[in-house]
Amino acid sequence: MTEVFEPLIAAQVAWVREFRDLDFKIEDVRKGSENAKYADRFTLVVPCCFERIRWQIIFKAAYPTLAPDFVFPAENETFQPLLVMPEIPAAASGKVGLLGLLRDWNVRDSARLLRLVLQLRYLYLWHQRKLVERIENQRVRFEINSIGAWEGLEICLVGPEDRPEEVQLAIPMVDVDLHPLLDLRPRLDLPGMESLMQELNPLVPYQNIILQVKFPLNKASTSSLLPAPQFKVALPVNIREMMDTADIPFQPWTESECLMAYLINLQDQLKDNVKEARMAMDYRRQFIEAIPKVFGHPLEAETVYFRRFTIVACIHVFTFLAHFTLPAAFPKVPPSFYLQSTQHFDNSSKPLRSRLYDDFPYSPRWDMDEMVRRIAMFMQDEATAFKKQCQDFAKK
């Protein structure tokens, strides 16, 4: 049974759920007592520097106008934002400051919990940076100092504070303009979200390509010797249909290299990747526009990223659908498709499908008309074989 929040609490939770710039998750929704009518507590999964931390948030359904309690995990026992808060960052002490949000709690302001969560996340990341700065490793200190002022940088210490395993950084590629691919403005699903976004800057993370850097710590030494860092690229959700992280090459890391120089070179590479992704999107659109010349107009087509479309075809009174997928790296990588009968169904009443075809004659050097013509020739033979397969299944 799905637990239902008390209405005033539900409005607060809705704003956290609908916040698009951070992928918050609501888990373990529960009641304060077995006989309570409404749920009033839950676990909030908070993304921080590629890690996911879990905070317990506890309201009181009987007194929903009261501010919630937060319970932080035992492994973060030194994070006490209300008890020990020296050198509070400017962004955390302004008009949306933590103490102010709690002291002047107003449950009628449905965005109040979201403000509070973002404030706590900002303070948690600031606390994590302070922990990293205390590490007695010359190389880590050098790298952190060299990029410490990087816009939007997040730093976390992974593992127990007394025996850390690695230092992890999330570095926005701020010089890589993604607007040629897509308008990155957040989806404003709730009234007032846009003004809230402006108010909470800089607590809201950037919508950029993010580089994840992991420095494994050498527990046996505090010297500058460290294993080579590990790199991984994360793309904003709204451009993952247009770029593939597998197409982003990482230059080898050399012992004499510093992270700042590496980032500058990587950003130049990513700018080229964005240009290629933009061109690939145009190529996919042109391919779909060439389809009607041979197959007629598509039955349906995805016209934002131009990644998928479906056509209807008929061969010898056998009518079928062909579902196409165009890869992000098209035309370097060929399209693929499968056939679906409109007349034959399996024992679960689902339409019969063919295998996935990606082995037809293809060259990225062909123009779009030639690509479509070659696929049509290949499909004619395969559709005949697929028709026989469907008929044989129907005879069973």
HUWO-V765821 format. One record per pair of residues at least 24 apart in sequence whose C-alpha atoms are under 6 Angstrom apart, sorted by the first residue. I is the first residue (numbers start at 1). J is the second residue. If there is no record, write none. Layout:
i;j
I;J
I;J
//
This chain:
i;j
3;39
4;38
4;39
5;38
5;39
5;40
6;38
6;61
11;110
12;110
12;113
15;111
16;114
49;154
49;170
65;107
67;105
128;156
129;155
136;222
137;222
137;223
138;223
138;224
139;224
165;217
166;215
166;216
166;217
167;214
167;215
168;213
168;214
169;212
169;213
170;211
170;212
171;210
171;211
172;208
172;209
172;210
173;209
173;210
176;271
181;278
209;234
209;235
210;234
242;277
242;328
243;277
243;328
280;330
287;368
290;369
331;364
332;364
//
